[in-house]
Amino acid sequence: MNRKILYWIDFFLPHIGGSEIFSASLIPALQERGYEIEIVTSSEVEGFREWDGNSEI
């Protein structure tokens, strides 16, 4: 079974806040359980690079 999740969040790493920290723990846990995750977020802050999903937080 192919399980996919579209995860929509206003801000994501490297922006730091409660939902970003929670998401940084939740997403790898879901991936370990076989889910494929796509993250959709804003791009309001210039100069931040895309998180590759494998880097230490």
Chimera marker file (.cmm) of the C-alpha trace (Angstrom):
<marker_set name="trace">
<marker id="1" x="0.000" y="0.000" z="0.000" r="1" g="1" b="0" radius="0.5"/>
<marker id="2" x="1.380" y="3.401" z="-1.034" r="1" g="1" b="0" radius="0.5"/>
<marker id="3" x="0.715" y="5.897" z="1.768" r="1" g="1" b="0" radius="0.5"/>
<marker id="4" x="1.276" y="9.582" z="1.070" r="1" g="1" b="0" radius="0.5"/>
<marker id="5" x="0.674" y="12.698" z="3.166" r="1" g="1" b="0" radius="0.5"/>
<marker id="6" x="0.621" y="16.295" z="2.002" r="1" g="1" b="0" radius="0.5"/>
<marker id="7" x="1.763" y="18.238" z="5.070" r="1" g="1" b="0" radius="0.5"/>
<marker id="8" x="0.715" y="21.880" z="4.908" r="1" g="1" b="0" radius="0.5"/>
<marker id="9" x="2.235" y="24.295" z="7.431" r="1" g="1" b="0" radius="0.5"/>
<marker id="10" x="2.634" y="28.091" z="7.390" r="1" g="1" b="0" radius="0.5"/>
<marker id="11" x="6.338" y="27.994" z="8.244" r="1" g="1" b="0" radius="0.5"/>
<marker id="12" x="8.878" y="25.188" z="8.423" r="1" g="1" b="0" radius="0.5"/>
<marker id="13" x="12.527" y="24.801" z="9.300" r="1" g="1" b="0" radius="0.5"/>
<marker id="14" x="14.728" y="26.685" z="9.623" r="1" g="1" b="0" radius="0.5"/>
<marker id="15" x="12.003" y="28.959" z="11.072" r="1" g="1" b="0" radius="0.5"/>
<marker id="16" x="11.695" y="28.011" z="14.756" r="1" g="1" b="0" radius="0.5"/>
<marker id="17" x="8.389" y="27.823" z="16.575" r="1" g="1" b="0" radius="0.5"/>
<marker id="18" x="6.191" y="25.287" z="18.329" r="1" g="1" b="0" radius="0.5"/>
<marker id="19" x="4.563" y="23.803" z="15.238" r="1" g="1" b="0" radius="0.5"/>
<marker id="20" x="7.886" y="23.699" z="13.377" r="1" g="1" b="0" radius="0.5"/>
<marker id="21" x="9.578" y="21.779" z="16.199" r="1" g="1" b="0" radius="0.5"/>
<marker id="22" x="6.616" y="19.401" z="16.483" r="1" g="1" b="0" radius="0.5"/>
<marker id="23" x="6.636" y="18.837" z="12.712" r="1" g="1" b="0" radius="0.5"/>
<marker id="24" x="10.364" y="18.149" z="12.748" r="1" g="1" b="0" radius="0.5"/>
<marker id="25" x="9.670" y="15.217" z="15.088" r="1" g="1" b="0" radius="0.5"/>
<marker id="26" x="6.429" y="14.035" z="13.501" r="1" g="1" b="0" radius="0.5"/>
<marker id="27" x="7.579" y="13.861" z="9.872" r="1" g="1" b="0" radius="0.5"/>
<marker id="28" x="10.562" y="11.494" z="10.417" r="1" g="1" b="0" radius="0.5"/>
<marker id="29" x="8.386" y="9.284" z="12.645" r="1" g="1" b="0" radius="0.5"/>
<marker id="30" x="5.781" y="8.993" z="9.882" r="1" g="1" b="0" radius="0.5"/>
<marker id="31" x="8.503" y="8.281" z="7.313" r="1" g="1" b="0" radius="0.5"/>
<marker id="32" x="9.820" y="5.447" z="9.498" r="1" g="1" b="0" radius="0.5"/>
<marker id="33" x="6.321" y="3.953" z="9.368" r="1" g="1" b="0" radius="0.5"/>
<marker id="34" x="6.331" y="3.980" z="5.578" r="1" g="1" b="0" radius="0.5"/>
<marker id="35" x="4.608" y="7.262" z="4.758" r="1" g="1" b="0" radius="0.5"/>
<marker id="36" x="5.842" y="9.435" z="1.905" r="1" g="1" b="0" radius="0.5"/>
<marker id="37" x="5.641" y="13.094" z="2.998" r="1" g="1" b="0" radius="0.5"/>
<marker id="38" x="5.416" y="16.211" z="0.821" r="1" g="1" b="0" radius="0.5"/>
<marker id="39" x="5.725" y="19.506" z="2.712" r="1" g="1" b="0" radius="0.5"/>
<marker id="40" x="4.013" y="22.675" z="1.515" r="1" g="1" b="0" radius="0.5"/>
<marker id="41" x="4.969" y="25.907" z="3.259" r="1" g="1" b="0" radius="0.5"/>
<marker id="42" x="5.352" y="29.629" z="2.671" r="1" g="1" b="0" radius="0.5"/>
<marker id="43" x="8.464" y="31.207" z="1.239" r="1" g="1" b="0" radius="0.5"/>
<marker id="44" x="8.152" y="34.622" z="2.865" r="1" g="1" b="0" radius="0.5"/>
<marker id="45" x="11.605" y="34.588" z="4.436" r="1" g="1" b="0" radius="0.5"/>
<marker id="46" x="14.402" y="35.080" z="1.931" r="1" g="1" b="0" radius="0.5"/>
<marker id="47" x="17.747" y="33.383" z="2.300" r="1" g="1" b="0" radius="0.5"/>
<marker id="48" x="16.508" y="30.082" z="3.732" r="1" g="1" b="0" radius="0.5"/>
<marker id="49" x="17.314" y="26.954" z="1.819" r="1" g="1" b="0" radius="0.5"/>
<marker id="50" x="15.079" y="23.962" z="1.340" r="1" g="1" b="0" radius="0.5"/>
<marker id="51" x="15.351" y="21.324" z="4.078" r="1" g="1" b="0" radius="0.5"/>
<marker id="52" x="16.343" y="17.974" z="2.565" r="1" g="1" b="0" radius="0.5"/>
<marker id="53" x="14.589" y="15.929" z="5.247" r="1" g="1" b="0" radius="0.5"/>
<marker id="54" x="17.802" y="14.186" z="6.253" r="1" g="1" b="0" radius="0.5"/>
<marker id="55" x="19.761" y="16.902" z="8.034" r="1" g="1" b="0" radius="0.5"/>
<marker id="56" x="20.023" y="17.146" z="11.793" r="1" g="1" b="0" radius="0.5"/>
<marker id="57" x="17.626" y="19.657" z="13.309" r="1" g="1" b="0" radius="0.5"/>
<link id1="1" id2="2" r="1" g="1" b="0" radius="0.2"/>
<link id1="2" id2="3" r="1" g="1" b="0" radius="0.2"/>
<link id1="3" id2="4" r="1" g="1" b="0" radius="0.2"/>
<link id1="4" id2="5" r="1" g="1" b="0" radius="0.2"/>
<link id1="5" id2="6" r="1" g="1" b="0" radius="0.2"/>
<link id1="6" id2="7" r="1" g="1" b="0" radius="0.2"/>
<link id1="7" id2="8" r="1" g="1" b="0" radius="0.2"/>
<link id1="8" id2="9" r="1" g="1" b="0" radius="0.2"/>
<link id1="9" id2="10" r="1" g="1" b="0" radius="0.2"/>
<link id1="10" id2="11" r="1" g="1" b="0" radius="0.2"/>
<link id1="11" id2="12" r="1" g="1" b="0" radius="0.2"/>
<link id1="12" id2="13" r="1" g="1" b="0" radius="0.2"/>
<link id1="13" id2="14" r="1" g="1" b="0" radius="0.2"/>
<link id1="14" id2="15" r="1" g="1" b="0" radius="0.2"/>
<link id1="15" id2="16" r="1" g="1" b="0" radius="0.2"/>
<link id1="16" id2="17" r="1" g="1" b="0" radius="0.2"/>
<link id1="17" id2="18" r="1" g="1" b="0" radius="0.2"/>
<link id1="18" id2="19" r="1" g="1" b="0" radius="0.2"/>
<link id1="19" id2="20" r="1" g="1" b="0" radius="0.2"/>
<link id1="20" id2="21" r="1" g="1" b="0" radius="0.2"/>
<link id1="21" id2="22" r="1" g="1" b="0" radius="0.2"/>
<link id1="22" id2="23" r="1" g="1" b="0" radius="0.2"/>
<link id1="23" id2="24" r="1" g="1" b="0" radius="0.2"/>
<link id1="24" id2="25" r="1" g="1" b="0" radius="0.2"/>
<link id1="25" id2="26" r="1" g="1" b="0" radius="0.2"/>
<link id1="26" id2="27" r="1" g="1" b="0" radius="0.2"/>
<link id1="27" id2="28" r="1" g="1" b="0" radius="0.2"/>
<link id1="28" id2="29" r="1" g="1" b="0" radius="0.2"/>
<link id1="29" id2="30" r="1" g="1" b="0" radius="0.2"/>
<link id1="30" id2="31" r="1" g="1" b="0" radius="0.2"/>
<link id1="31" id2="32" r="1" g="1" b="0" radius="0.2"/>
<link id1="32" id2="33" r="1" g="1" b="0" radius="0.2"/>
<link id1="33" id2="34" r="1" g="1" b="0" radius="0.2"/>
<link id1="34" id2="35" r="1" g="1" b="0" radius="0.2"/>
<link id1="35" id2="36" r="1" g="1" b="0" radius="0.2"/>
<link id1="36" id2="37" r="1" g="1" b="0" radius="0.2"/>
<link id1="37" id2="38" r="1" g="1" b="0" radius="0.2"/>
<link id1="38" id2="39" r="1" g="1" b="0" radius="0.2"/>
<link id1="39" id2="40" r="1" g="1" b="0" radius="0.2"/>
<link id1="40" id2="41" r="1" g="1" b="0" radius="0.2"/>
<link id1="41" id2="42" r="1" g="1" b="0" radius="0.2"/>
<link id1="42" id2="43" r="1" g="1" b="0" radius="0.2"/>
<link id1="43" id2="44" r="1" g="1" b="0" radius="0.2"/>
<link id1="44" id2="45" r="1" g="1" b="0" radius="0.2"/>
<link id1="45" id2="46" r="1" g="1" b="0" radius="0.2"/>
<link id1="46" id2="47" r="1" g="1" b="0" radius="0.2"/>
<link id1="47" id2="48" r="1" g="1" b="0" radius="0.2"/>
<link id1="48" id2="49" r="1" g="1" b="0" radius="0.2"/>
<link id1="49" id2="50" r="1" g="1" b="0" radius="0.2"/>
<link id1="50" id2="51" r="1" g="1" b="0" radius="0.2"/>
<link id1="51" id2="52" r="1" g="1" b="0" radius="0.2"/>
<link id1="52" id2="53" r="1" g="1" b="0" radius="0.2"/>
<link id1="53" id2="54" r="1" g="1" b="0" radius="0.2"/>
<link id1="54" id2="55" r="1" g="1" b="0" radius="0.2"/>
<link id1="55" id2="56" r="1" g="1" b="0" radius="0.2"/>
<link id1="56" id2="57" r="1" g="1" b="0" radius="0.2"/>
</marker_set>
